[in-house]
Amino acid sequence: MSIACFDEVLPHGISLSCRASAPHDSGGSGAPAPRVLMLHGFPEGAFVWDEVIQRLAGRAHCVAPNLRGYERS
């Protein structure tokens, strides 16, 4: 499973770069998969969650934003 990288523009022109797994349904039941928000600590970036995102990709839609001041945010 590859990790998608994208920028999310928030109100007031704030832009956060994010890493995420692709959204999908949970087990083919048609129900949306649970969403998991992963926040990094100081002095790391969203990349620290890459392995966890890949392991959970089949069960959840994972999103890891870079907090303001990190990488491209």
SVG drawing of the C-alpha trace seen along z (x, -y; Angstrom):
<svg xmlns="http://www.w3.org/2000/svg" viewBox="-23 -34 36 42">
<polyline fill="none" stroke="black" stroke-width="0.4" points="0.0,0.0 1.4,-3.3 1.1,-6.5 -0.5,-9.5 1.0,-12.9 -1.1,-16.1 -1.6,-19.6 -4.8,-20.5 -5.7,-24.2 -7.5,-25.3 -9.3,-28.6 -7.2,-31.8 -4.8,-30.3 -3.1,-27.8 -1.8,-24.8 -0.9,-21.5 1.0,-18.8 -0.5,-15.4 0.3,-11.7 -2.6,-9.2 -3.7,-5.8 -6.5,-5.6 -10.0,-5.5 -12.0,-2.3 -14.9,-0.4 -14.4,2.0 -14.4,5.6 -16.6,5.1 -19.7,4.4 -20.2,1.0 -19.7,-0.7 -16.9,-3.3 -13.7,-2.3 -12.9,-4.1 -10.7,-7.1 -7.5,-7.4 -5.7,-10.7 -2.1,-10.4 -0.2,-13.4 3.5,-13.6 5.5,-15.0 8.5,-17.3 10.9,-17.3 9.5,-14.7 7.2,-14.9 4.3,-12.9 6.8,-10.5 7.2,-8.7 3.7,-7.2 4.5,-5.7 4.9,-2.1 1.8,-2.3 -0.2,-3.8 0.9,-0.9 0.0,1.7 -3.5,0.2 -4.2,-0.6 -6.5,2.5 -8.6,1.7 -8.7,-2.1 -8.3,-5.4 -5.2,-6.9 -4.3,-10.6 -1.0,-12.0 -0.7,-15.8 2.5,-17.7 1.8,-20.2 2.5,-23.9 6.2,-24.6 7.1,-21.1 8.1,-20.0 5.8,-22.0 3.2,-23.1"/>
</svg>
